[in-house]
Amino acid sequence: MKLCKTCFSSLWPFVLMTVIAGVTGFVTWLTVGLSQPDPQLRIAVGLIVFLAVEATLIHYVVSCMRRHCRHHVPKMGTGHRLSPES
């Protein structure tokens, strides 16, 4: 995974996705608690949901950063065409 250091200088996207995954795992933990399962099962399900959401969001954020990085755009005078025909 090659991303420029400028894109990774801000930790806000990673903090935000950890908060989203934490809230989702907590709500799942509360919802599973309504069915009176064993405490270990309740914690395991909440943790599995947290990890699944976190992994999905990491993949999404990194792919968006890679796709929208504008730090290595070729200069106009280098012979590269930026028109739709290229």
C-alpha positions as CSV (number, residue, x, y, z in Angstrom):
1,M,0.0,0.0,0.0
2,K,1.8,3.1,-1.2
3,L,0.3,6.3,-0.1
4,C,2.0,9.7,0.2
5,K,3.0,11.0,3.6
6,T,0.9,14.2,3.1
7,C,-2.3,12.1,2.9
8,F,-1.4,10.2,6.1
9,S,-0.5,13.4,8.1
10,S,-4.0,13.8,9.4
11,L,-5.3,11.2,11.8
12,W,-8.9,12.5,11.8
13,P,-10.3,9.9,9.3
14,F,-8.8,7.0,11.4
15,V,-10.1,8.5,14.7
16,L,-13.5,9.0,13.2
17,M,-13.8,5.5,11.8
18,T,-12.7,4.0,15.2
19,V,-15.4,6.1,16.9
20,I,-18.0,4.9,14.4
21,A,-16.9,1.2,14.8
22,G,-17.0,1.7,18.6
23,V,-20.5,3.1,18.7
24,T,-21.6,0.3,16.3
25,G,-20.0,-2.4,18.6
26,F,-21.6,-0.8,21.7
27,V,-25.1,-0.7,20.2
28,T,-24.7,-4.3,19.1
29,W,-23.5,-5.2,22.7
30,L,-26.6,-3.5,24.1
31,T,-28.9,-5.2,21.6
32,V,-27.5,-8.7,22.2
33,G,-28.0,-8.0,25.9
34,L,-31.7,-7.9,25.5
35,S,-31.8,-11.6,24.8
36,Q,-30.0,-12.5,28.1
37,P,-27.0,-14.5,26.6
38,D,-23.9,-15.4,28.5
39,P,-21.6,-12.4,29.2
40,Q,-18.8,-14.0,27.1
41,L,-21.0,-14.4,24.1
42,R,-22.3,-10.8,24.4
43,I,-18.7,-9.4,24.6
44,A,-17.6,-11.7,21.7
45,V,-20.4,-10.6,19.4
46,G,-19.8,-6.9,20.2
47,L,-16.1,-7.3,19.5
48,I,-16.6,-9.2,16.2
49,V,-18.9,-6.4,15.0
50,F,-16.4,-3.8,16.1
51,L,-13.6,-5.5,14.2
52,A,-15.7,-6.1,11.1
53,V,-16.8,-2.5,10.9
54,E,-13.3,-1.2,11.6
55,A,-11.7,-3.4,8.9
56,T,-14.4,-2.3,6.4
57,L,-13.9,1.4,7.2
58,I,-10.1,1.1,7.0
59,H,-10.3,-0.5,3.6
60,Y,-12.8,2.2,2.4
61,V,-10.7,5.2,3.8
62,V,-7.4,3.9,2.4
63,S,-8.9,3.2,-1.0
64,C,-10.5,6.7,-1.1
65,M,-7.2,8.3,-0.1
66,R,-5.4,6.4,-2.8
67,R,-8.0,7.3,-5.4
68,H,-8.3,11.0,-4.6
69,C,-4.6,11.9,-3.8
70,R,-3.7,15.0,-5.8
71,H,-0.1,15.3,-4.5
72,H,1.5,13.5,-7.5
73,V,-0.5,14.9,-10.4
74,P,1.7,15.4,-13.4
75,K,2.5,19.0,-14.4
76,M,0.8,20.4,-17.6
77,G,4.0,20.9,-19.5
78,T,5.4,17.3,-19.1
79,G,3.7,15.9,-22.2
80,H,0.9,14.1,-20.3
81,R,-2.6,14.6,-21.6
82,L,-5.3,15.2,-19.0
83,S,-8.1,15.3,-21.5
84,P,-10.8,12.6,-21.6
85,E,-9.5,11.3,-25.0
86,S,-6.2,10.0,-23.4
